[in-house]
């Protein structure tokens, strides 16, 4: 009788403790593979897009481990060339923000399309999810170039069935108040707008990853 009472008491004590000991969900590991726009050129590290995006996700109780793999001046081909060491094993998802330098330099859109295709293909082959951030060509290369370049991102999103945020600089491009003196790179306030606008797409992307890991 005494043994039974003792065991019951121990079970009563142990149950809440074991419930409390359950580990929190592991953060989703994300890499932002990009150029100076996501690297945060001209800004402190904590003001760059990946850091602010992580903070915004955490404010929504979404646990992420965010890596800033942005390299200033990188083209899509440059991102492809460093893909393996920029995206380590164990990464759950990659936000690809590349192409702005391709457009600024007037690089053949076929080369940009090929590089981005390789990036998505190689990441998916590793079991890593991809989200694309679109870019728009500047008007100075003409309508034909713009049409060829601008179609890259929606085409690839459809081909590979990956989420797309149509234009990374939406709401910020060409607004002097939201860009640094060069007129190209967002200020901290500009980054805040980018994060706010892109958040629904990123949040859906991360929640899908979390559900797939269960």
Buried (B, 14 or more C-beta within 10 A) or exposed (E): EEEEEEEEEEEEEEEEEEEEEEEEEEBBBBBBBBBBBBBBBBBEEEBBBBBBBBEBBEEEEBBBBBBBBBBBEBBBBBBBBEBEEBBEEEBBBBBBBBBBBBBBEBBEBEEBBBBBBBBBEBBBEEEBBBBBBBBBBBEEBEEEBBEBBBEBBEBBBEEBEBBBBBBBBBEBBEBEEBBBEEEBBBBBEBBBBBBEBBBEBBBEBBEBBBEEEE
